[in-house]
Amino acid sequence: MNRPCDGTDHNFGMETDDLRDGRERRRPSVTRRKRGFKRKKSKDTCKNILAARIQQFGDDTTFHGLRYVTNSTYHTFRRFVWLLVVTGMTALLIFDIIRAIMLMFEYPEMSSISVQYPPNITFPALTLCNINMLRKDALDASEVQLLSDIFANPATPPDTDALVDSKLFNSSSNEELMGRMIDASYRIEDMLVKCRWVSETCSYRNFTRSITDHGVCYTFNDPLSDHEALIVRHPGSRHGLFMRLNVQQYLYTYGESTAAGLKVLLHAQGEYPMIKDFAFSLSPGFETSIVVRQKVMINQKAPYKSNCTDGNWGRHRFKYSAASCKYACKILYVTRKCGCRDYRWSIRDIPICSLEKQVQCIYRYEDEFVLSQENQCHCPIACKAITYGREISQAYWPASFLSKELQAEMNVTEDFIRENYLDVYIYYDEIMYTRIEQIGAYTVDNLQSDIGGYLGLLCGMSLMTVVELLDFILVALCSRLKR
């Protein structure tokens, strides 16, 4: 019996069980082929859609060069070269951005220098000390001789017995000893002969006594409040401080210096006067003019490298400075070694050393500290520091006519006047100051500028291009998830 071309057996219009079973067995394989074809067709369609979107994004974006990579109509070699160019520029862009961010977090600094011309300016505090610390008329003959033995030849100090028997530093209490040392020091009422501030007369009452590293000194214009400090509104010697001083050289004895004259330090109000390190000298027999120049330095706190600090110096009222911090570090080092202190160090709860320990211990460990321990002190700079530069000029003093008047008035010789007296003028020659401020050399604004420059130079991009790229990625992911 003939069969149809489709391979089915009609059998008088009825199907046999074998034929039905065969058709049923063939159906699953046909279904699987259809599903595989649909899945492959779906994948190809997705790839085509994604490729079309990438090409469209490359054509529309402001990322220069990307369209030569994504456009499939260009030659493969050309697209490969552009891919290398775009990849290299993108890598260089990322490298430069990372380097710029790292530079910002290094907190580099730079100095901004400006000259300010205010309507008025604060006159500096002035600390005045006689170079000789102890007066001869306040000591007995044995003490004068002992000072000569100690300082005339420092390499060979006197016998220990002589130092132990000396009454110079022999006292039962710090207060009693300090009282005696103050009485043996020079008094401002004896040294200050004339005083004039601008157009007003001043006197020794305008000076306050202070104990410094040079002994008993006297400070002018150092009130407890900075707002009470004297103000200068006009330049010139007539608008400053004038003093006529007597160094009383006829009362000199041996000491730490063999010169005659005065030590002078110009400093900011509230700062501890470091006479030994920073003061300059005035000589008798001259008229000295000191022109003052103020300098204000502003530093940055951490995380900047300057890492400045504010506050007072230890338990004292003095303002903090790096110099006073190192001085305090030296005091602590020497007092730990000797168990006592120099009478010029203002630490009340530590006893004052005897003359024996002063010579054999204090001087020794002061030198040792300078040689080996100075770098172990952590003394950051102050966040705000005011310093005073000066220009010093001198002229022969007194002139002949004045010398004759002074000789007749004081009944002394010209040599005596020139050996003991001097005139000094301290003033501003211009109402101005120099401001030096440490500022951040690389801030967020610099970072933004550099990133914008790198984007435009390397890839022709802007921040909007980055937004476009993020938008494209987000839309593609959402479309994928939906399918």
Beta strands, then each sheet from edge to edge (+ up, - down):
strand 1: 109-116
strand 2: 121-122
strand 3: 125-130
strand 4: 192-197
strand 5: 200-201
strand 6: 207-212
strand 7: 215-220
strand 8: 231-232
strand 9: 241-246
strand 10: 262-267
strand 11: 280-282
strand 12: 286-298
strand 13: 384-396
strand 14: 421-440
sheet 1: 1+ 14- 9+ 4- 5+
sheet 2: 1+ 14- 12- 13+
sheet 3: 2+ 8-
sheet 4: 6+ 7- 3+ 10- 11+
end
